[in-house]
């Protein structure tokens, strides 16, 4: 494995299924411009240089797939519900 691949693996090794919900919550805070989001997460998502519309399209899946369409409002609503659950 090349050193650049090792570096990529090191930078993303925390991304795994066991903490995907946490990362999703952090991304939703990023979309919402939540001031409570730590600067390190803001920097991480900003460095990904992803447009939120593209991320939502990826979540939606292929255009020919049925019954999985979401929009930004639904993502933000999910964030609010998670926030209520977390802080209640």
Secondary structure, 3 states (H helix, E strand, C coil): CCHHHHHHHHHHCCCCHHHHHHHHHHHHHHHHCCCCCCHHHHHHHHHHCCCHHHHHHHHHCCCCCCCCCCCHHHHHHHHHHHHHHHHC
